[in-house]
């Protein structure tokens, strides 16, 4: 779908969207003779201009010419970027399959600044994303028809802000959603790498991938034990964006859990709903998308993105409960539950980031625990950190982008729950506090002086219902959060 900015309403056929701020109706004056009928139709739909509310009607233009679909969308009292995104998303969500080809959003008379208008474009374009690659029998009324959104009356600089700041972020969101949506027979470790390389062509993002033999040489026994039961080879995807930044900055690594399919291994999951485990690589998807966003918008920062890519399958070669493996940093791990595999992957990738890449700041993202869904549902990702400053920076980025986080505790009492009687550590504790003991496990692989944050995003990468800027399915969560975090802290 194309995004355009214009100074005046275009000619020809289009659906017109007018934002309405609560009880204010000043911008409806442009409707002329149609205003009274439109307002009556809105009252009949109990439309009061509250954020996200929609009222639809038809107008005949002054004098009754050219029948046009008119959509009023409430923005409440908001005039910030979040309200603008919600407006763009609501407009496209309402009209995407309506039969309309062109959608015009008239911002004349609103209080949106240039950045908010650009974020409106982002919300609209993100909400339009669909993945119909495998749908061969879509009915005509189910097919998207809107192929352009024209934003009229935006403040000066909005179009430049869109192209320079947010269009690249959209590319990252699309990549993440694509990776998360694809089935596991299409996206596995090797093809994940290929898909990222293709998306990053021409951006300047430097990409390499370590093979199984190279990881064996490094002693990454924790990561490799997860992949033992599958015929697929694992990969460690390393992405480097060298955009500048301050020489005194602590090297930053973004780390993603990339379990491209998770059966649970020998500790096998129930059959019902197992198909959803294709998105157990949502953390890796978010990191890949964020790195593409940074490269696409030429972020003035130096960032390393790392994704541990494996498949967790049961077979005669699979890791067994009770096995002891040795991680890259030399710690021994008693594997109590093979379905607690994500932390085993992240442990070695974190060590690689610190020892091979020199990272002094680590942020990992993972669909790590079902316990996080129980604690926070699908409204927040969990945030764990050993550093208050880092936690505050991530929380600020989360608030600004709407990709919400909630800080969770860490402590010695939780840490003791993962002591093993025969090894340095075991990969699960008791049922209680499962998300916290998972984070405690990861913290044991953080070296002295390194700032670290763990984001458990188990409830955030996939949605069973549409949201403001996404339809059912992959949300793209994490891309905007990481992009804004980098902007706040490293640019």
HELIX and SHEET records of a PDB file:
HELIX    1   1 UNK A   26  UNK A   34  5                                   9    
HELIX    2   2 UNK A   35  UNK A   44  1                                  10    
HELIX    3   3 UNK A   81  UNK A   95  1                                  15    
HELIX    4   4 UNK A  114  UNK A  127  1                                  14    
HELIX    5   5 UNK A  140  UNK A  142  5                                   3    
HELIX    6   6 UNK A  158  UNK A  161  1                                   4    
HELIX    7   7 UNK A  162  UNK A  166  3                                   5    
HELIX    8   8 UNK A  167  UNK A  181  1                                  15    
HELIX    9   9 UNK A  189  UNK A  199  1                                  11    
HELIX   10  10 UNK A  212  UNK A  218  1                                   7    
HELIX   11  11 UNK A  221  UNK A  226  1                                   6    
HELIX   12  12 UNK A  274  UNK A  279  5                                   6    
HELIX   13  13 UNK A  282  UNK A  296  1                                  15    
HELIX   14  14 UNK A  342  UNK A  355  1                                  14    
HELIX   15  15 UNK A  370  UNK A  376  1                                   7    
HELIX   16  16 UNK A  388  UNK A  401  1                                  14    
HELIX   17  17 UNK A  412  UNK A  415  1                                   4    
HELIX   18  18 UNK A  416  UNK A  418  5                                   3    
HELIX   19  19 UNK A  434  UNK A  443  1                                  10    
HELIX   20  20 UNK A  479  UNK A  489  1                                  11    
SHEET    1   A 6 UNK A   2  UNK A   6  0                                        
SHEET    2   A 6 UNK A 148  UNK A 152  1                                        
SHEET    3   A 6 UNK A 102  UNK A 106  1                                        
SHEET    4   A 6 UNK A  15  UNK A  20  1                                        
SHEET    5   A 6 UNK A  68  UNK A  74  1                                        
SHEET    6   A 6 UNK A  54  UNK A  59 -1                                        
SHEET    1   B 8 UNK A 206  UNK A 210  0                                        
SHEET    2   B 8 UNK A 235  UNK A 242 -1                                        
SHEET    3   B 8 UNK A 302  UNK A 312 -1                                        
SHEET    4   B 8 UNK A 252  UNK A 262  1                                        
SHEET    5   B 8 UNK A 361  UNK A 366  1                                        
SHEET    6   B 8 UNK A 451  UNK A 456  1                                        
SHEET    7   B 8 UNK A 381  UNK A 385 -1                                        
SHEET    8   B 8 UNK A 405  UNK A 407  1                                        
SHEET    1   C 3 UNK A 324  UNK A 326  0                                        
SHEET    2   C 3 UNK A 332  UNK A 334 -1                                        
SHEET    3   C 3 UNK A 425  UNK A 426  1                                        
SHEET    1   D 2 UNK A 462  UNK A 463  0                                        
SHEET    2   D 2 UNK A 473  UNK A 474 -1                                        
END                                                                             
